[in-house]
Amino acid sequence: MVARRHHFLPQCYLRGFSRSKKRGKTHQVVTFDRSGKSFTSNILNIAVEQDFNRVEIEGHAPDAFEQIMATFEGQLAPAITRVLQAQNIRNSEDRAILLNFIGLIAIRNPRFRESFRDFNEQIMDRVMDLATATPDRWEGQLKRMRENGYLKEGSANVTYEQMRDLVERKAHRIELNNTFNISSELKGFDAILPTLFNRKWVSLTPPSDSSGFITSDHPVCLMFSDPSMRGGVIGPGHGLRGTEIIFPVGKRLALVGAFELEEDEIQLTEENVAGVNGAIVAYAERQVYAHDTGFTYSRSYTEKPRRGADLVNDLLFRRKK
């Protein structure tokens, strides 16, 4: 039977922020949802969507790409374990696997997929607006569709007035074929991967008595290095200088990557840990995941750290996205 529940964040990654139960057979995290709820979750049940990796390619099973991802995760899991034990990415093979992972989840996630769908919908809305601008133009479109075999003779039962009304009211939603989504995402992955390898990476560790770092359903935090440039409508691109990526690897290790940095390993103060966690909270799509409620976070470099237990009551976190 083909599995249809696909994790867009693999369990081997989420395990680094979890508490093990039943002698390591299950792993749980505290989940903070933008709806204002917090609850304990088995990592089996978070960062998962039905048919996220499903493909429809002749001669291939629907879960062919899911199986490819499972093979990669077989390499990723021990690499993450070694990196967390070393608390750095000095090992070149583990570094390469981890950077490939960062690239994959940066480009292959529900937020990016919805943004891509919305972009295509805006284009199609404009095309349909032009195609139905006049009755004659729409009839010309129907004629070409019939000539090219896209529309059978007599199959168009919708009048021009009905079609124009549909376009004007935007009473439709454009959905993209999942195979097309995955193909487009992999092209994007090929484009951003070299930029990840060209960045210099600094390993960040928390104090020994800290609850450490958290993660989210959108853990690759790409931002301008200059705080005054953040918060705009359009964010930076992966190849742009003057940008940095914050990525939590586990509760005891996070990475920051920028083109202008020097490779280093730094133990942070708790205030700095709160700053990293604040960025992770800000970039979350819907949920934040933590080992426990004892972590700290701050929404800006000028405010005092807040308690993780208070996150669900933070109105900025609870805003509708």
N, C-alpha and C positions, 0 to 999 in steps of 0.2 A: 504494500500500500504506500502511495506517495505522500510523504509528510507535507502539510500545507502551512504549518506554523514556522515561520522563518525569522530568526533573530537578525536584526540589522546591527546589533552589538552582540558579539559572541559571548557565551557564558564564561569562556576561559579568561576574557578580559574583566567582566563584572565580578568574577571571583576575587579579584585583588582588592575589592572594596567590601567584601562580605564577611559574615560570621558563619562558620561551619556548624552544622547540626547533624545529629545522628551519626557521629563518628566520621564526619567528612563526606557523608553521602548526599547531603543537601547543603545549600548555601543561601543565606538570606541577607538582604540589605534593608535599611530603612528607606522608604520611598516618600519623597515630598512632591506632591502634585500641585500644579498651579490652580487647581480647583479649590484649594484650601484644605486638603486632606493630607494626612501622613499615615503610613501603615507599613508593616513589615511584609516584605515580599520574598518569595522564592525567586532566585534569578532566572529560573525556568520560565517565569511568567511576565517578565519585563523586557522592554526593548524588542518586542516581537510583533510582527504583522503577518497576516495571512497572505500567502502567495507572493511575498515580497521578492523572492528570487525565481519565481515561476517563469518558464520560457515556453514558447510555442514555436518550435523549429522542427521541420520535417526530418524524421530519422533520429530524433533525440527525445529522451524522456522529459516530461515537464520539470523534473527536479534535477536536470543535468547540471545547471549552473549552481544549484544548492550543493550538489556533490563536489563540485570544484571548490566552492568556498569551504566545505568541510575538510577537504585535503589541505588547503592553506591553513586552516585553523589547527590542524594537526601539527604544523610547524610552528604556528604562533604560540600555542599554549606553553610548550617548554621554553621558548624564547622569552616570553613574559616572565616566567618563573625565574629564569636565570638573571634577567635584568633587575627584577625586584630584589633578588638576593644580593646582587652586586651593588645595587643602588646607583648604577651608572650605565651608559651605553658604549663603553669602551670596546667591547667585543664587536668586531665588524659585521659578523654574520647576524648576530642578534639585532644589531642596530639596523641593518638592511631590512630584516623582517619587520621590525617595529615601524620603520618609516613607511614601508609598503602598507602596513595596517592603517597608519594614520591617514595616508592618502586615500585608501579605500573608503574609510568611514567619513572622511571629509566630503567626498563626492557622492557616496551612496548612502543616503539617509532620507527619512520621510520629508524633512524640511526642504532639502534640495529638490527632491522629486516633485513636491507640490509646487515649488517655485518654478520649476521647468514646465510643469503642466500649465500653470497660470500664464507664463510667458507665451506659450504656444496658443493658449486660448485667446489671449489678447490679439495675436496675429490673425487667428481664424475669425475673430469677431470683425476685424477690419476688412478681411477678405470678403466675408459674408455681407458686410454693409455695402461694399462696392458692388458685389455681384447682384444684390437685390435693390440697387438704387432706383431702377425703373423696371416696369414690366417687360419691356423689350430686352433689356440686358439680362434679366433672369431667364427669359425664354431662350436667349442665346446660350446661356450656361447649360440649360437642360438639353438643348440640342447637341452640344459638344459632348456632354456626358453620355448621351445615347450613342453617338457616333463612336465613342471610345470604349463602349461596352460597360460603363459604370452604372448605367441606368437602362433597364429594359423598357421597351415601348409600352406605354400604358400603365407603368408602375407608379408614376408621380401623381398621387391623389391629393396633394397639398396645393392649394391655390396660391397665387402670387401674394395676395393680401394676407393669407395666413402665414406664409413664410416671412414676409416683411414684418408682420407683427411680432413673430418669434424673435427675429433679429433685434428689433428695437427694444423689446422687453428683456432681452438677454435671458430668456426662459430656457436656457440649455446649459449644459456643462460639457466641455471637451475632455474626453478621457484618452490617454495615450496607451497604446499597446505596451505591455510590460516588457516584451522582448526589445522593443524600441527604446524603452527607458534604460534597460541594462546596457544595451549597445552604446547609447549616448553617454552613460556614466563611465563606461570603461574608456571611451575616447577622452573624456575629461580627466580620468585618472592618469592616463598616459601623458597628458599635458602638464599636470601639477607635480607628478612624482619627481622629475629632475629638480624642481624648485625646493622640495623637501630635503633632498640630498645636498643641495647647495647652501642651505642654511647651516649656521653654527648652533650647536645645541648645548644648553647648560642644564645639568641635572640638579634638581632641587629636592632637598629632604627636610622634613619637619623636625622640631625639637623632640627629644626622646619621650617627653611627657605629653606630647600633643596627640589629639585624635586624628590629625593628619588631613589628607586631601579627600575630596569628594569627587564624584563624576556625575554625568547627566546623560540624557538621551541625545545630546549633541555636544560631545566632549572636545572636539577640535575647535579651539577658540582662536580665530584669526582676527587680529585687530591692528590698528595703527599703533606704533610704538609711542607716539606722542599722545598723551591722554586727552589733550584739547581737541584732537581731530576725531575722537570717537563719538559715536552716537548719531552719525549722519544717516541719511536715507539709503545711501549706497555705501556698502562696505568695501574694503580693499580686496585686491586680487592676490593670489598665492605668489605670483612672481614679482610683486611690487616691493621695492626697497622701502625702508622706514616702517616695516610691519613686523609683527611677531606672532608666533603661535604658542599658546599655552595648552598643554595636553597632560592630564593626569594619567599616569601609568598604573598606579595603585595607591593605597592610602598612605604609603611611606615614600612615594616617589612621584614627582611631576617633572615635566620637561618644558623649557621655553626655548624656542628657536627663532633666530633672526639672522639676516645676512651680515649685520654689522657687529655681531657679538664675537667673543673669543670663547672657545670651548672651555668649560669649567664645571666644577662640582661644588655646590654651595649648600650649607645648612642654614635654613631660614629662621628668623624669629617667628613667634606666634602671630605677630602683626602682619608679617609678610605672608604667612600661610593663609591668614584671613583674606588678604588681598587676592591671592590665587583662587581661593574658593569663591570669592565674590565674583570674579570673572566667569567661573564655571557656572555659577547660579544665573548670571545675566545671559549667558549664551544658551541655556537650557531651552529646549522647545516646549516641553510639557512637564518633564519630571527630572528631579535630582535624586541621586542615589548615594547613600552614605553607610559607613560601617555602623555608626551609632548617631545619637543626637548630640554628642558632645563636641562636634567640630565648631569652628568659628568661621565667620565670613564678614566681609565689609564691602559695602557698595561703592566706596570711593577711598582713595588713599588718605583722605583727611578725616574720616570718621573712625570711631573706635570699633573694634571687632564686636560683632553680634553673636549670640548663641544660636547654634544650629537648631535647637528645639523651637526657636521662635520663628523659623523660616516660613512656616505655613501661615503665620499671622502678618507677615511682611506684605503690605499692600502692593509694593512694587513687584514682588515675586508673583502675587496673585492676579496681576493684571491680565486681561484677556489678550491673547496673541493673535 
